[in-house]
C-alpha cells in the first residue's frame, strides 16, 4: 500500500519530580536534605531511512509518546531519564507543524536525525536548595512537561526522472522495460494508482563505470489534474524533486484523442498550474507506440518539437524500438544537469560571490 500523507501526534516524556527527603542515619547526628533531582523525559526523534518507502506505518498508528523521567529519590539519587522514541521516515519526507503550517524539516538525505519533541526537564530535589542559612529546605520542584505537537507528514519521491503524460500512453510499460520495476499494466485509464520507482543501470559507452538513475512513473495526469481531476493533485508533487521530465505522447489511433500536440499542451498547462515551476524543468519528449503509429500524428508532433526545440525520441515499449536511444539520452542529459549544478554551487561558494 502506497501512503504518502499522514498526520501524527507526538508527546515527549515529562520530567520526573524532585524529591523531598532528609538523611536519617544512625551515626550521622546532623542529617541534612537528601532529595535527588527528577530524571529528564524522553525525546521524540525522527530519522530518515532508506529501508522505508511509504508512510503506511503512521497511518494505522498515529500517536507516539516517549517515556517520562523517574522521580528523584532520597540519598541524593537522581531519577532515571526517560527512554527516547525514534520514528523512521522515508527519504524525501517533509515534516510540517499542523498548527502553524511551518516546515519543521525536509529529510532530503538518508540517516538524518532531528529532535521533533523535546522531553521535559527533571525537577530539582530539596538538596539543591540548601544554603548556609537555610539548612533544612523543604522546597522541591515538579518535573517540566514534555513537548506535545501534531505533525503532518508529506512524502515526495526522490527520483532523477519523472515520466508524465496522459493515462495509457505507455509510462508503466516503459519503466518495466528499462528497469526491474514491475508495475501493473492494463488497457484502461488509471491502471497505475500509485507512483512506481525504477532504478535504471547502464554500462557506460566510453568506459567501464556504470551509469544509473532513478525513474518515477507519475499517474493520473489529465486535463484539470491541478484542480483535482483524476489523481493529479495527489501525485503531481512527486515530480517536484526530479531533475528531468520525460513526456510520453501517444501517436497511435488507440488513444481516442486525435491531436497529440493538444495532448502535450494540456499536460504542460497542468504542470504550470500546479505552482511548483514544473513547466520549467528540462524535458525530453517521447512519441510512444510507434509500432502502431498514425503517420500524420507522428509527423505533427515532430513539427511541433522541431519548432520549439524539444528533443523527440520515437519509441515502442512493446517492441523495444528506440528504448536504448532514449535511455542513453536521459543519462547524458542528467549528467549535463549535474555538471551545471556542480558549477553553479562552486561559483556560489567563492569569496565575493553574490548571495
Phi, psi and omega in degrees: 000126180265112178242121183243009175220144177201154175234128183229157175245128180239144180222116176286159182289144175286152176285150177287155180283147172289154187259143172255110183206156176229149181289136175225085182242147189301316185254020175243096187295331183242083178289153180232185179294139183220023180284126181274167180281155174282155179282157178285143176288152180291147177273159168252119182247158177229136185225137178277140185222137177281352179277350178248140179230000173219176178255024187297330182289345175269338183296323185255002177217078192272001183236136182222132184225128177278162182286143178280160177283149177286153179289153175294162181229172178293176183060032177059035179271121178280138179294152180289141177291150177288155181279135178287157173245129180247121179258127180265133179232156177292152172297133184105004181276134172255135182248122180244145169284120186292332182284320185253343185078004182287139175285118180279314180196150175244110182276085183269347181230154178290154174065024169281141180224131178225158173268119181259344175211117186269137180292154181287150179284143177289147179285154180277139175280171186290344177295335180289341187260002182288134175226177181293335180255357181222077193272351179230062183290144174248007177285141171202155188251146169283160177289150178282145178290147176283158180292147180224132181204159175253129184241145175249124182255136180225125182260128172241119184299142176262101180225151178281325186231136174246129176267122181235163180147173178298160172301147175066029174267355177108018181295313181294321178295320179296314182293332177286335180278327186259354180217182179272002178293143180232074180286164175289133181232125178205165186263061171207154183300149178058039170298317180274117182252359178210150179299143176248135178252138176221140177261122180261125179241128181233150171275131184296133181291335184251009182184180184278346185290132179285154177243132180217153175203164183252131181246138177242129175267111185262117182274167163084020180267116173220178178296129183090010183299322182295339180261004176112356179290143181066228180241019191299306184296337181286331189234352180300328183294341182289349177257006179296326185267355181289151177274330190218141175251139172244114185263114179269131179235126181282120180251016176268176177270358184279350183283336184082003179246122191282339190238106181293329179293321177297320177300314180300316182291326178299313181294322177299319179295322179294321177297318179292324182286342181293331173091020179238025180058032180292329183289346180267356181292148173303143187218141167246150180246134177239122174275107187269162177062043181287348176292338177233035188287149168273117185304325181292319179297314181297318180295321180295319179293322178297316179298319181296314182294323178296317181296325182259011177056046178254128177295130181241134180231105175291130182221160169226109180290341180281310182270342182090359181296129177078355184294313182296320179297318178295318182298317178291326177297320177297314182298316180294320180293321177296320179296320176297318181293319178296318180296318178296318180296321179296319179295319178296321179294321180295320180293318183292336181268357178287147178301134178086359179288143179294138182266000000 
